[in-house]
């Protein structure tokens, strides 16, 4: 993946690539997933910072709420899960977008994420191509 575009547009996929570098904060307790996300998103030209749990991500957002365009969080994490993190984010002056990853969510938790205004809830495993497509949709026209 050497392209700076999130994906190659085609007739069946008319979305245009994200036209700017995004500043992304990614919270996940699995080190290998943080590393993979670093490879995928930095190869697209985006700047990625990672945290190993929701509490660290929350602290980072409290310090720099206007720095990030996108927060991506896992749901199941120690110290502060994704739902708790999103609740805290909504108390901050953070105006960016939010994607939640989860291997399993019950309907009420999924509905709670939607009520908190997350932009996407994606089932794990999230394939790099699908993540690129979701980000392109979210930032289309910017």
Contact map, one row per residue, 1 for C-alpha under 8 A:
1110000000000000000000000000000000000001001100000000000000000000000000000000000000000000000000000000000000000000000000000000000000000000000000
1111000000000000000000000000000000000000001100000000000000000000000000000000000000000000000000000000000000000000000000000000000000000000000000
1111111000000000000000000000000000000000001100000000000000000000000000000000000000000000000000000000000000000000000000000000000000000000000000
0111110000000000000000000000000000000000001110000000000000000000000000000000000000000000000000000000000000000000000000000000000000000000000000
0011111100000000111000000000000000000000000110000000000000000000000000000000000000000000000000000000000000000000000000000000000000000000000000
0011111100000000110000000000000000000000000100000000000000000000000000000000000000000000000000000000000000000000000000000000000000011011000000
0010111110000000100000000000000000000000000000000000000000000000000000000000000000000000000000000000000000000000000000000000000010011000000000
0000111111000000100000000000000000000000000000000000000000000000000000000000000000000000000000000000000000000000000000000000000000000000000000
0000001111111111100000000000000000000000000000000000000000000000000000000000000000000000000000000000000000000000000000000000000000000000000000
0000000111111100000000000000000000000000000000000000000000000000000000000000000000000000000000000000000000000000000000000000000000000000000000
0000000011111100000000000000000000000000000000000000000000000000000000000000000000000000000000000000000000000000000000000000000000000000000000
0000000011111100000000000000000000000000000000000000000000000000000000000000000000000000000000000000000000000000000000000000000000000000000000
0000000011111110000000000000000000000000000000000000000000000000000000000000000000000000000000000000000000000000000000000000000000000000000000
0000000011111111000000000000000000000000000000000000000000000000000000000000000000000000000000000000000000000000000000000000000000000000000000
0000000010001111100000000000000000000000000000000000000000000000000000000000000000000000000000000000000000000000000000000000000000001001100100
0000000010000111110000000000000000000000000000000000000000000000000000000000000000000000000000000000000000000000000000000000000000000001000100
0000111110000011111000000000000000000000000000000000000000000000000000000000000000000000000000000000000000000000000000000000000000000001000100
0000110000000001111110000000000000000000000000000000000000000000000000000000000000000000000000000000000000000000000000000000000000000011001101
0000100000000000111110000000000000000000000000000000000000000000000000000000000000000000000000000000000000000000000000000000000000000000000001
0000000000000000011111000000000000000000000000000000000000000000000000000000000000000000000000000000000000000000000000000000000000000000000001
0000000000000000011111100000000000000000000011100000000000000000000000000000000000000000000000000000000000000000000000000000000000000000000000
0000000000000000000111110000000000000000000011100000000000000000000111000000000000000000000000000000000000000000000000000000000000000000000000
0000000000000000000011111000000000000000000001111000000000000000001111000000000000000000000000000000000000000000000000000000000000000000000000
0000000000000000000001111100000000000000000001111000000000000000000111110000000000000000000000000000000000000000000000000000000000000000000000
0000000000000000000000111110000000000000000000011110000010000000000101110000000000000000000000000000000000000000000000000000000000000000000000
0000000000000000000000011111000001000000000000011110000010000000000000111000000000000000000000000000000000000000000000000000000000000000000000
0000000000000000000000001111100001000000000000000111110010000000000000111100000000000000000000000000000000000000000000000000000000000000000000
0000000000000000000000000111111011000000000000000111110000000000000000001100100000000000000000000000000000000000000000000000000000000000000000
0000000000000000000000000011111001000000000000000011100000000000000000000100110000000000000000000000000000000000000000000000000000000000000000
0000000000000000000000000001111111000000000000000001000000000000000000000000000000000000000000000000000000000000000000000000000000000000000000
0000000000000000000000000001111111100000000000000001000000000000000000000000000000000000000000000000000000000000000000000000000000000000000000
0000000000000000000000000000011111110000000000000000000000000000000000000000000000000000000000000000000000000000000000000000000000000000000000
0000000000000000000000000001011111111000000000000000000000000000000000000000000000000000000000000000000000000000000000000000000000000000000000
0000000000000000000000000111111111111100000000000100000000000000000000000000000000000000000000000000000000000000000000000000000000000000000000
0000000000000000000000000000001111111110000000000000000000000000000000000000000000000000000000000000000000000000000000000000000000000000000000
0000000000000000000000000000000111111111000000000000000000000000000000000000000000000000000000000000000000000000000000000000000000000000000000
0000000000000000000000000000000011111111100000000000000000000000000000000000000000000000000000000000000000000000000000000000000000000000000000
0000000000000000000000000000000001111111110000010000000000000000000000000000000000000000000000000000000000000000000000000000000000000000000000
0000000000000000000000000000000000111111111000000000000000000000000000000000000000000000000000000000000000000000000000000000000000000000000000
1000000000000000000000000000000000011111111100000000000000000000000000000000000000000000000000000000000000000000000000000000000100000000000000
0000000000000000000000000000000000001111111111110000000000000000000000000000000000000000000000000000000000000000000000000000000000000000000000
0000000000000000000000000000000000000111111111110000000000000000000000000000000000000000000000000000000000000000000000000000000000000000000000
1111000000000000000000000000000000000011111111000000000000000000000000000000000000000000000000000000000000000000000000000000000000000000000000
1111110000000000000000000000000000000001111111000000000000000000000000000000000000000000000000000000000000000000000000000000000000000000000000
0001100000000000000011000000000000000000111111100000000000000000000000000000000000000000000000000000000000000000000000000000000000000000000000
0000000000000000000011110000000000000000111111110000000000000000000000000000000000000000000000000000000000000000000000000000000000000000000000
0000000000000000000011110000000000000000110011111000000000000000000000000000000000000000000000000000000000000000000000000000000000000000000000
0000000000000000000000111100000000000100110001111100000000000000000000000000000000000000000000000000000000000000000000000000000000000000000000
0000000000000000000000111100000000000000000000111110000000000000000000000000000000000000000000000000000000000000000000000000000000000000000000
0000000000000000000000001111000001000000000000011111000010000000000000000000000000000000000000000000000000000000000000000000000000000000000000
0000000000000000000000001111100000000000000000001111110110000000000000000000000000000000000000000000000000000000000000000000000000000000000000
0000000000000000000000000011111000000000000000000111110110000000000000000000000000000000000000000000000000000000000000000000000000000000000000
0000000000000000000000000011100000000000000000000011111110000000000000000000111110000000000000000000000000000000000000000000000000000000000000
0000000000000000000000000011000000000000000000000011111111000000000000001000111111011000000000000000000000000000000000000000000000000000000000
0000000000000000000000000000000000000000000000000000111111100000000000000000001100001000000000000000000000000000000000000000000000000000000000
0000000000000000000000000000000000000000000000000011111111110000000000000000000000000000000000000000000000000000000000000000000000000000000000
0000000000000000000000001110000000000000000000000111111111111000000000000000000000001000000000000000000000000000000000000000000000000000000000
0000000000000000000000000000000000000000000000000000011111111100000000000000000000001001100000000000000000000000000000000000000000000000000000
0000000000000000000000000000000000000000000000000000001111111110000000000000000000000000000000000000000000000000000000000000000000000000000000
0000000000000000000000000000000000000000000000000000000111111111100000000000000000000000000000000000000000000000000000000000000000000000000000
0000000000000000000000000000000000000000000000000000000011111111100000000000000000000000100101000000000000000000000000000000000000000000000000
0000000000000000000000000000000000000000000000000000000001111111100000000000000000000000000100000000000000000000000000000000000000000000000000
0000000000000000000000000000000000000000000000000000000000111111100000000000000000000000000000000000000000000000000000000000000000000000000000
0000000000000000000000000000000000000000000000000000000000011111111100000000000000000000000000000000000000000000000000000000000000000000000000
0000000000000000000000000000000000000000000000000000000000011111111100000000000000000000000111100000000000000000000000000000000000000000000000
0000000000000000000000000000000000000000000000000000000000000001111110000000000000000000000011100000000000000000000000000000000000000000000000
0000000000000000000000100000000000000000000000000000000000000001111110000000000000000000000000000000000000000000000000000000000000000000000000
0000000000000000000001111000000000000000000000000000000000000001111111100000000000000000000000010000000000000000000000000000000000000000000000
0000000000000000000001110000000000000000000000000000000000000000011111100000000000000000000000111000000000000000000000000000000000000000000000
0000000000000000000001111000000000000000000000000000000000000000000111110000000000000000000000011110000000000000000000000000000000000000000000
0000000000000000000000011110000000000000000000000000000000000000000111111000000000000000000000011110000000000000000000000000000000000000000000
0000000000000000000000011110000000000000000000000000000000000000000001111100000000000000000000000111100000000000000000000000000000000000000000
0000000000000000000000000111000000000000000000000000010000000000000000111110000001000000000000000111100000000000000000000000000000000000000000
0000000000000000000000000011100000000000000000000000000000000000000000011111100011000000000000000001110000000000000000000000000000000000000000
0000000000000000000000000000000000000000000000000000000000000000000000001111100011100000000000000001110000000000000000000000000000000000000000
0000000000000000000000000000000000000000000000000000000000000000000000000111110011000000000000000000010000000000000000000000000000000000000000
0000000000000000000000000001100000000000000000000000110000000000000000000111111111000000000000000000000000000000000000000000000000000000000000
0000000000000000000000000000100000000000000000000000110000000000000000000001111110000000000000000000000000000000000000000000000000000000000000
0000000000000000000000000000000000000000000000000000111000000000000000000000111110000000000000000000000000000000000000000000000000000000000000
0000000000000000000000000000000000000000000000000000111000000000000000000000111111011000000000000000000000000000000000000000000000000000000000
0000000000000000000000000000000000000000000000000000110000000000000000000111111111111000000000000000000000000000000000000000000000000000000000
0000000000000000000000000000000000000000000000000000010000000000000000001111100111111100000000000001000000000000000000000000000000000000000000
0000000000000000000000000000000000000000000000000000000000000000000000000010000011111110000000000000000000001000100000000000000000000000000000
0000000000000000000000000000000000000000000000000000010000000000000000000000000111111111000000000000000000000000000000000000000000000000000000
0000000000000000000000000000000000000000000000000000011011000000000000000000000111111111100000000000000000000000000000000000000000000000000000
0000000000000000000000000000000000000000000000000000000000000000000000000000000001111111110000000000000000000000100101000000000000000000000000
0000000000000000000000000000000000000000000000000000000000000000000000000000000000111111111000000000000000000000000100000000000000000000000000
0000000000000000000000000000000000000000000000000000000001000000000000000000000000011111111100000000000000000000000000000000000000000000000000
0000000000000000000000000000000000000000000000000000000001001000000000000000000000001111111111000000000000000000000000000000000000000000000000
0000000000000000000000000000000000000000000000000000000000000000000000000000000000000111111111000000000000000000000100000000000000000000000000
0000000000000000000000000000000000000000000000000000000000000000000000000000000000000011111110000000000000000000000000000000000000000000000000
0000000000000000000000000000000000000000000000000000000000001100100000000000000000000001111111000000000000000000000000000000000000000000000000
0000000000000000000000000000000000000000000000000000000000000000110000000000000000000000111111100000000000000000000000000000000000000000000000
0000000000000000000000000000000000000000000000000000000000001000110000000000000000000000110111110000000000000000000000000000000000000000000000
0000000000000000000000000000000000000000000000000000000000000000110010000000000000000000000011111000000000000000000000000000000000000000000000
0000000000000000000000000000000000000000000000000000000000000000000111100000000000000000000001111100000000000000000000000000000000000000000000
0000000000000000000000000000000000000000000000000000000000000000000011100000000000000000000000111110000000000000000001100000000000000000000000
0000000000000000000000000000000000000000000000000000000000000000000001111000000000000000000000011111000000000000000001110000000000000000000000
0000000000000000000000000000000000000000000000000000000000000000000001111000000000000000000000001111100000000000000001111100000000000000000000
0000000000000000000000000000000000000000000000000000000000000000000000011110000001000000000000000111110000000000000001011100000000000000000000
0000000000000000000000000000000000000000000000000000000000000000000000011110000000000000000000000011111000000000000000001111010000000000000000
0000000000000000000000000000000000000000000000000000000000000000000000000111000000000000000000000001111110000000000000001111000000000000000000
0000000000000000000000000000000000000000000000000000000000000000000000000000000000000000000000000000111110000000000000000011100000000000000000
0000000000000000000000000000000000000000000000000000000000000000000000000000000000000000000000000000011111000000000000000011000000000000000000
0000000000000000000000000000000000000000000000000000000000000000000000000000000000000000000000000000011111101100000000000000000000000000000000
0000000000000000000000000000000000000000000000000000000000000000000000000000000000000000000000000000000111111100000000000000000000000000000000
0000000000000000000000000000000000000000000000000000000000000000000000000000000000000000000000000000000011111110000000000000000000000000000000
0000000000000000000000000000000000000000000000000000000000000000000000000000000000000000000000000000000001111111000000000000000000000000000000
0000000000000000000000000000000000000000000000000000000000000000000000000000000000100000000000000000000011111111100000000000000000000000000000
0000000000000000000000000000000000000000000000000000000000000000000000000000000000000000000000000000000011111111110000001000000000000000000000
0000000000000000000000000000000000000000000000000000000000000000000000000000000000000000000000000000000000111111111000000000000000000000000000
0000000000000000000000000000000000000000000000000000000000000000000000000000000000000000000000000000000000011111111100000000000000000000000000
0000000000000000000000000000000000000000000000000000000000000000000000000000000000100100000000000000000000001111111111001000000000000000000000
0000000000000000000000000000000000000000000000000000000000000000000000000000000000000000000000000000000000000111111111100000000000000000000000
0000000000000000000000000000000000000000000000000000000000000000000000000000000000000000000000000000000000000011111111000000000000000000000000
0000000000000000000000000000000000000000000000000000000000000000000000000000000000000110010000000000000000000001111111000000000000000000000000
0000000000000000000000000000000000000000000000000000000000000000000000000000000000000000000000000000000000000000111111100000000000000000000000
0000000000000000000000000000000000000000000000000000000000000000000000000000000000000100000000001111000000000000111111111000000000000000000000
0000000000000000000000000000000000000000000000000000000000000000000000000000000000000000000000001110000000000000010011111000000000000000010000
0000000000000000000000000000000000000000000000000000000000000000000000000000000000000000000000000111000000000000000001111100000000000000000000
0000000000000000000000000000000000000000000000000000000000000000000000000000000000000000000000000011110000000100100001111110000000000000000000
0000000000000000000000000000000000000000000000000000000000000000000000000000000000000000000000000011110000000000000000011111010000000000000000
0000000000000000000000000000000000000000000000000000000000000000000000000000000000000000000000000000111100000000000000001111110000000000000000
0000000000000000000000000000000000000000000000000000000000000000000000000000000000000000000000000000111100000000000000000111110000000000000000
0000000000000000000000000000000000000000000000000000000000000000000000000000000000000000000000000000001000000000000000000011111000000000000000
0000000000000000000000000000000000000000000000000000000000000000000000000000000000000000000000000000100000000000000000000111111101100000000000
0000000000000000000000000000000000000000000000000000000000000000000000000000000000000000000000000000000000000000000000000000111111100000000000
0000000000000000000000000000000000000001000000000000000000000000000000000000000000000000000000000000000000000000000000000000011111110000000000
0000001000000000000000000000000000000000000000000000000000000000000000000000000000000000000000000000000000000000000000000000001111111000000000
0000000000000000000000000000000000000000000000000000000000000000000000000000000000000000000000000000000000000000000000000000011111111100000000
0000000000000000000000000000000000000000000000000000000000000000000000000000000000000000000000000000000000000000000000000000011111111110000000
0000011000000000000000000000000000000000000000000000000000000000000000000000000000000000000000000000000000000000000000000000000111111111000000
0000011000000010000000000000000000000000000000000000000000000000000000000000000000000000000000000000000000000000000000000000000011111111100000
0000000000000000000000000000000000000000000000000000000000000000000000000000000000000000000000000000000000000000000000000000000001111111110000
0000010000000000010000000000000000000000000000000000000000000000000000000000000000000000000000000000000000000000000000000000000000111111111000
0000010000000011110000000000000000000000000000000000000000000000000000000000000000000000000000000000000000000000000000000000000000011111111100
0000000000000010000000000000000000000000000000000000000000000000000000000000000000000000000000000000000000000000000000000000000000001111111100
0000000000000000000000000000000000000000000000000000000000000000000000000000000000000000000000000000000000000000000000100000000000000111111100
0000000000000000010000000000000000000000000000000000000000000000000000000000000000000000000000000000000000000000000000000000000000000011111111
0000000000000011110000000000000000000000000000000000000000000000000000000000000000000000000000000000000000000000000000000000000000000001111111
0000000000000000000000000000000000000000000000000000000000000000000000000000000000000000000000000000000000000000000000000000000000000000001111
0000000000000000011100000000000000000000000000000000000000000000000000000000000000000000000000000000000000000000000000000000000000000000001111
